[in-house]
Amino acid sequence: MKVIICGAGQVGWQIARHLSGERNDVTVVDNNADLVARATDTLDVQGITGFASYPNVLERAGAEDADMLIAATHSDEVNMVTCQIAHSVFTVPRKIARLRAQSYLSAMRSGLYRRDHLPIDVVISPEREVAEAALRRLRAPEAFDIVDFLDGAAQFVGLHLDENCPVLDTPLRQLSELFSTLRAVVVGVRRADKGRLFAPEPGDQLKAGDQIYVLCHSDDLSRTQEIFGKKLKKQERIVIIGGGNVGLAVARALEAAPERIRAKMIERNRTCAERAAEALERTIVLSGDGLDIELLREANIDKADAVLTVTDDDKTNMLAAVRAKAAGCRKTIALINDPTLVPLLDPLGIDAYVNPRQTTVSSILRHVRHGRVRNVYSVGDSEAEVIEAQVLSTSSMAGKAVRDIDFPEGVLVGMIRKSAGVVRPEASTVIEEGDVITLFALSADVPEVERLLQVQVDFF
C-alpha cells in the first residue's frame, strides 16, 4: 500500500513509523525540513519538503498512484485543502484528515458539508478522542488506561499493582486455576525496575509496582479490578481544570450521562470561562487559576472523587494534579502530550494520564487498517498494539487450537468472540473462521500478526 502522510510532527511520525514497519510504501510531507529529515533518518520512508496542499508537492510525493493520504498537519485548513487537491487532481481513493476546530466539526456533523464538496473520507478530532479517553478513565477510576473492544463486550484495562494486591508472587497460570470462571487475561506487564513492556509467560509472577494490562469481559471488569486489589467507588463529584475544547467536551458528556454526576470546572481565561458557562447547564464554572489553592478549596477539591486536568500545558496539568491530590482529592488524571514526562507521574502520585498523540494515532490506525481489522489501540509510547480482527478462512489461524498457532513471543490472545458469545481463550480453544479475536502484540511483532491474520485490506 502506498501512503502519503502530510505532517511530520508527533502524530505523523508515529503513523509513518507504524506503516513503514509493516512494509508499506510511505512518503512523509512537511514544510519543515528538519522534521522531514528526522523521519527519513530514523524510518524507512521517503521525505518531501514543501507545503502539503500544493499540487506540485503532492505530485512529487507520488499522489498519482497513492492508495491513501493522511492529512495531519497543524492547520485544519491545510488538511482540508490537501484532501481536496488529492481528490480533485489526483483521485486518491481514501483521505483521512485531522481537524481541531469545533466549527468545522459541527458543520460536518450537521450535514452542511456534502461528501462531494469536501471529499474527506474520515475526520479525526483529537479533542473528541481525548475527551472520550478521559471519560473512560473517569468511569474506571482505578485503571490508568481503559479501552473498549468487541463492540463494548471486552475491555482493555491498565492497572497499577501496589503492596495490597492479593495475588502478588502468584504464577499467572495459577491465577487461571484459582479464578477459573474469570474471563480475563493478563497480556502485558511493565516492571517498575526495568520500565520495559513485555508479554508475560504462564510462569511469570506479578510484583508490587508492576503496571499490568488485562483484556477482560466487560461483565467481569469490576471483579477483575477487585482481584488485583482495587476497591471500586462510584464517581459522583468531578473537578475539571481547563475549560478548552477537551474540558468542555468532557463536561457536556458528564451532563448527558445517565448517572448523576456533579461537576465543577476551573478555567483561567475569563473569555473561555464565560463561553463554558453559557454552553453548560449544570456544571459550575469558576474563573481563576487551577493552581490557586484557595480556588481549589472553593471548588471543594477535598470532597471530589476525581480531578481531570486538561489545560494546554503539560506541566500545568501535572502541577495542578499534584496540588489537587495534596488538597485531598482521591483520584487525579492529567492530560500529557510529552511522553517523556510520563515516567514522572508515578513518583508525583498522579494516578492516570491521557495522551492526545496516543489516542489520535490509535484512531487513525483503526481507519488505516481497514477490511477485516476492526479496532486498533496503540499502547504506551507506541510500544505495543491491541488488534481486533475477524479471522478469515485464508488465515493460518483458522481451524487451529491456540496452542498450535506459532505466535511470536510478544503476542498473546485476549478475548475471542464466537457465535455463542465472548470467551476467554484456553490452550485448547479452536479459532474458527468468522471468530473475532483480540491480540496484544509488541510493536516488533505486529507485522507477523498481520501475516497470521492475512488481512484483506479494502480501501474502496
C-alpha positions in Angstrom: 0.0 0.0 0.0 1.3 3.4 -0.9 0.5 6.1 1.7 1.3 9.8 1.8 1.4 11.3 5.3 1.2 15.1 5.4 2.6 16.5 8.6 5.8 15.0 10.2 5.0 16.1 13.8 4.4 13.7 16.6 1.3 12.1 15.1 2.6 12.0 11.6 5.9 10.5 12.7 4.2 7.8 14.7 1.8 6.8 11.9 4.8 6.7 9.5 6.6 4.5 12.0 3.8 2.0 12.2 3.0 1.8 8.5 6.7 1.7 7.3 7.3 -1.0 9.8 4.6 -3.1 8.1 6.3 -2.8 4.7 4.1 -0.1 3.3 5.4 2.5 0.8 5.3 5.6 2.9 6.1 9.2 1.9 6.2 12.0 4.5 5.5 15.6 3.5 6.2 18.7 5.7 7.3 22.2 5.1 9.8 21.8 8.0 12.9 20.3 6.5 14.2 19.2 10.0 11.1 17.2 10.7 11.3 15.6 7.2 15.0 14.8 7.9 14.1 13.2 11.3 11.6 10.9 9.6 13.8 9.8 6.7 16.8 9.4 9.0 15.0 7.2 11.6 12.4 5.4 9.5 12.2 3.6 6.2 10.2 6.3 4.4 10.7 8.9 1.7 10.5 12.6 2.5 9.4 15.6 0.6 9.9 19.2 1.9 7.1 21.6 0.9 3.5 22.6 1.6 1.3 19.6 1.5 -1.6 21.5 -0.1 0.5 22.4 -3.2 -0.3 20.2 -6.2 3.3 20.1 -7.3 4.4 18.9 -3.9 1.8 16.1 -3.8 2.8 15.2 -7.3 6.5 14.8 -6.1 5.2 12.7 -3.3 3.6 10.3 -5.7 -0.1 11.2 -5.3 -1.0 10.0 -8.8 -0.8 6.3 -7.7 -1.2 6.7 -3.9 -3.8 4.4 -2.1 -4.3 6.7 0.8 -3.5 10.2 2.1 -3.4 11.2 5.8 -3.5 14.9 6.4 -2.2 15.5 9.9 -0.5 19.0 9.7 -1.1 21.5 12.5 -3.5 23.5 10.3 -7.2 22.4 9.7 -7.3 24.5 6.6 -4.2 22.9 5.1 -5.6 19.5 5.9 -8.9 20.2 4.2 -7.3 21.7 1.1 -4.8 18.9 0.9 -7.7 16.3 0.8 -9.5 18.4 -1.8 -6.4 18.6 -4.1 -5.7 14.8 -3.5 -9.3 14.1 -4.6 -9.8 16.6 -7.5 -6.4 16.5 -9.1 -5.0 13.0 -8.2 -8.2 11.0 -7.4 -6.6 9.5 -4.3 -9.1 6.7 -3.2 -9.0 7.3 0.6 -8.4 10.5 2.5 -8.1 11.0 6.3 -7.9 14.5 7.9 -7.2 15.6 11.4 -9.4 18.6 12.3 -9.5 20.5 15.5 -11.8 23.5 15.1 -15.2 22.7 16.6 -16.9 25.0 14.0 -15.8 22.7 11.1 -16.7 19.6 13.1 -20.1 20.9 14.0 -20.8 21.8 10.4 -19.8 18.4 9.2 -21.9 16.6 11.8 -25.0 18.8 10.8 -24.6 17.8 7.2 -23.6 21.3 5.9 -20.7 19.8 4.0 -21.6 17.3 1.4 -19.2 14.5 0.7 -18.7 15.5 -3.0 -18.0 19.1 -1.9 -15.4 18.3 0.8 -14.1 14.9 -0.1 -12.7 13.7 3.3 -13.5 10.0 4.0 -12.6 10.0 7.7 -12.3 13.0 10.0 -10.3 12.6 13.2 -10.9 15.1 16.0 -8.1 15.0 18.6 -10.2 16.9 21.2 -13.1 14.5 20.8 -10.8 11.4 21.0 -9.1 12.8 24.1 -12.5 13.7 25.7 -13.7 10.1 25.2 -10.4 8.7 26.6 -10.8 11.0 29.7 -14.3 9.8 30.2 -13.2 6.2 30.1 -10.6 7.0 32.8 -13.3 8.6 35.0 -15.6 5.6 34.6 -12.9 3.2 35.7 -11.2 5.2 38.4 -8.8 2.5 39.5 -7.4 2.0 35.9 -4.8 4.1 34.4 -5.9 3.0 30.9 -9.1 1.6 29.5 -10.4 0.9 26.0 -13.5 -0.8 24.6 -13.2 -3.8 22.3 -15.6 -6.2 20.6 -18.3 -3.5 20.5 -18.0 -2.9 24.2 -18.2 -6.6 25.2 -14.5 -6.6 26.2 -12.2 -4.1 28.0 -8.5 -3.5 27.7 -7.5 -2.2 31.2 -4.3 -0.9 32.6 -3.8 -1.4 36.4 -1.0 -0.4 38.8 -0.3 -3.1 41.4 0.5 -2.0 44.9 1.5 -3.8 48.1 -2.1 -4.6 48.9 -2.7 -6.7 45.7 -3.7 -10.1 47.0 -2.3 -12.1 44.0 1.4 -10.9 44.1 4.0 -13.5 43.6 1.4 -15.9 42.1 2.2 -17.5 38.7 -0.2 -16.4 36.1 -1.2 -20.0 35.2 -2.2 -20.5 38.9 -4.4 -17.4 38.7 -6.3 -19.1 35.9 -6.8 -22.1 38.1 -7.8 -20.0 41.2 -10.3 -17.9 39.3 -11.5 -20.4 36.7 -14.7 -18.5 35.8 -13.0 -15.2 35.4 -12.9 -14.1 31.8 -9.7 -12.1 31.9 -6.2 -12.5 30.5 -3.0 -10.5 31.6 -1.5 -9.7 28.3 1.2 -7.1 29.1 3.4 -6.2 32.1 5.7 -3.3 32.7 8.1 -3.9 35.6 8.9 -0.9 37.7 12.6 -1.5 37.9 13.1 -2.1 34.2 10.4 0.0 32.6 10.1 -2.3 29.6 6.8 -3.6 28.4 6.6 -7.4 27.8 4.1 -10.1 27.1 4.2 -12.4 30.2 4.7 -16.2 30.2 2.3 -18.5 32.2 5.0 -19.0 34.9 5.6 -15.3 35.4 4.7 -13.7 38.7 3.3 -10.2 39.4 5.2 -7.8 41.6 4.3 -4.7 43.6 4.8 -1.7 41.4 4.0 -3.6 38.2 1.8 -1.9 35.6 -0.3 -4.7 34.0 -2.6 -4.7 31.0 -5.6 -7.0 31.1 -8.1 -8.0 28.4 -11.4 -9.0 30.1 -15.0 -9.5 29.5 -16.9 -6.3 30.3 -19.2 -8.1 32.7 -16.1 -9.2 34.7 -14.4 -5.7 34.8 -15.3 -5.0 38.4 -14.4 -8.4 39.6 -11.1 -8.2 37.7 -10.2 -5.0 39.4 -11.1 -6.4 42.8 -8.9 -9.5 42.3 -5.9 -7.2 41.6 -6.6 -5.2 44.8 -8.6 -2.3 43.5 -11.5 -1.0 45.7 -14.2 0.4 43.5 -16.0 3.7 44.4 -18.7 5.4 42.4 -17.6 8.7 40.9 -20.1 11.4 41.9 -18.1 14.7 42.2 -15.6 15.7 39.4 -13.5 18.8 39.1 -12.2 19.7 35.7 -9.3 22.1 35.4 -9.2 23.6 31.9 -12.2 24.8 30.0 -11.0 24.5 26.5 -12.4 22.1 23.8 -11.4 19.0 25.8 -12.7 20.2 29.1 -15.9 21.4 27.5 -16.5 18.1 25.7 -15.9 16.2 29.0 -18.3 18.4 30.9 -21.0 18.1 28.3 -20.6 14.3 28.3 -20.9 14.2 32.1 -24.0 16.3 32.0 -25.5 13.8 29.5 -24.5 10.7 31.4 -27.4 8.6 32.9 -25.8 8.6 36.3 -26.0 11.9 38.3 -22.5 13.4 38.4 -21.8 16.8 39.9 -19.1 18.6 38.0 -17.2 21.8 38.6 -14.8 23.5 36.1 -11.9 25.9 36.7 -10.7 28.0 33.7 -8.1 30.7 33.9 -9.1 32.6 30.8 -12.2 34.6 31.6 -13.5 34.5 28.0 -13.2 30.8 27.8 -14.8 30.5 31.3 -17.8 32.6 30.1 -18.1 30.5 27.0 -18.1 27.3 29.0 -20.7 28.8 31.5 -23.0 29.6 28.6 -22.6 26.2 27.0 -23.1 24.1 30.1 -26.3 23.7 32.1 -25.5 22.0 35.4 -21.7 22.4 35.6 -20.4 25.2 37.9 -17.7 27.2 36.2 -15.2 29.1 38.3 -12.9 31.7 36.7 -9.3 31.5 38.0 -6.0 29.7 38.2 -6.3 25.9 38.8 -3.1 26.1 40.8 -4.6 28.5 43.3 -5.2 26.5 46.5 -7.9 28.9 47.7 -9.8 28.4 44.4 -9.4 24.6 44.7 -10.9 24.8 48.2 -13.8 26.8 46.8 -14.4 24.0 44.3 -14.4 21.6 47.3 -11.5 19.7 45.9 -11.2 17.7 49.2 -14.6 16.2 48.6 -14.0 15.5 44.9 -13.8 11.9 43.7 -11.6 12.8 40.8 -9.9 15.8 39.2 -9.2 16.0 35.5 -6.5 18.5 34.4 -6.8 19.3 30.7 -5.2 22.7 30.1 -3.0 23.2 27.0 0.2 22.9 29.1 1.6 19.6 30.4 3.5 21.0 33.3 0.4 23.0 34.5 -1.6 19.8 34.3 0.9 17.9 36.3 1.3 20.6 39.0 -2.5 21.1 39.2 -3.0 17.3 39.7 -0.3 17.2 42.4 -1.8 20.2 44.2 -5.3 18.7 44.0 -4.1 15.4 45.4 -2.3 17.2 48.2 -5.5 19.1 49.0 -7.4 15.8 49.4 -8.7 14.7 46.0 -8.7 10.9 45.7 -8.1 10.5 42.0 -6.0 12.6 39.6 -6.0 12.3 35.8 -3.7 14.6 33.7 -3.5 15.4 30.1 0.1 14.8 28.9 1.3 15.5 25.4 5.0 14.8 26.0 5.6 11.1 26.5 9.0 11.8 28.2 7.1 13.2 31.2 5.1 10.0 31.8 7.7 8.3 34.0 7.4 11.3 36.4 3.7 10.7 37.0 4.1 7.7 39.4 6.6 9.5 41.7 4.4 12.5 41.7 1.4 10.5 42.7 -0.7 11.2 39.6 -3.0 8.2 39.1 -3.6 8.3 35.3 -3.0 10.3 32.2 -4.4 10.8 28.8 -2.1 11.2 25.8 -3.6 13.0 22.8 -1.0 11.7 20.4 -1.7 8.1 21.5 -5.4 8.4 21.1 -5.1 10.2 17.8 -2.6 7.6 16.4 -4.9 4.8 17.6 -7.9 6.3 15.9 -6.1 6.9 12.6 -4.6 3.3 12.6 -8.2 2.0 13.2 -9.2 3.5 9.8 -5.9 2.8 8.0 -6.2 -0.9 8.8 -9.5 -1.3 7.1 -11.1 -4.5 5.8 -11.1 -7.3 8.5 -9.3 -5.3 11.2 -12.0 -3.7 13.3 -10.1 -1.9 16.0 -6.5 -0.9 16.9 -5.2 0.6 20.1 -1.6 1.9 20.4 -0.2 1.1 23.9 2.2 3.3 25.8 4.7 5.2 23.6 3.7 3.0 20.6 5.4 0.1 22.3 2.6 -2.4 21.5 -0.8 -2.6 19.9 -4.1 -4.3 20.7 -5.6 -5.5 17.4 -9.2 -6.7 17.0 -9.8 -8.6 13.7 -12.1 -11.1 12.2 -10.4 -14.4 11.3 -10.6 -15.2 7.6 -10.9 -18.7 6.0 -7.4 -18.0 4.5 -5.8 -17.2 7.8 -3.3 -19.7 9.1 -5.0 -19.5 12.5 -8.4 -20.7 11.2 -9.2 -24.2 12.4 -6.3 -24.4 14.9 -6.1 -24.6 18.6 -4.4 -21.7 20.3 -1.6 -24.0 21.5 -0.8 -25.0 17.9 -0.5 -21.5 16.4 3.1 -20.2 16.1 2.6 -16.8 17.8 5.8 -14.7 18.3 6.9 -14.3 22.0 5.5 -10.8 22.1 1.9 -11.8 21.1 -0.9 -13.0 23.4 -4.5 -13.8 22.6 -7.1 -11.9 24.6 -10.9 -12.3 24.4 -12.5 -14.1 21.4 -16.0 -13.5 20.2 -17.6 -16.7 18.9 -21.1 -17.3 17.7 -22.0 -18.3 21.3 -20.5 -15.2 22.9 -17.3 -13.7 24.2 -14.9 -16.3 25.8 -11.5 -16.3 27.4 -9.1 -18.4 25.3 -7.7 -21.7 26.7 -4.8 -23.5 25.1 -7.3 -25.9 23.6 -9.6 -23.2 22.2 -10.0 -23.6 18.5 -10.0 -20.4 16.5 -12.6 -20.7 13.7 -13.4 -18.8 10.6 -15.6 -15.8 11.4 -14.3 -15.5 15.0 -13.4 -12.0 16.1 -10.1 -12.1 18.0 -8.3 -9.6 20.1 -4.5 -9.8 20.2 -1.9 -8.0 22.2 1.3 -7.6 20.2 4.6 -5.8 20.9 5.3 -3.4 18.0 8.1 -5.5 16.6 5.7 -8.4 16.2 2.8 -6.5 14.6 3.9 -7.4 11.0 3.9 -11.1 11.9 0.4 -10.7 13.4 -0.8 -9.1 10.1 0.7 -12.1 8.3 -1.1 -14.6 10.6 -4.4 -12.8 10.1 -3.8 -12.4 6.4 -5.8 -9.3 6.5 -7.5 -8.4 3.2 -7.4 -4.6 3.0 -10.2 -2.9 1.0 -9.9 0.8 0.5 -12.7 1.3 -2.0 
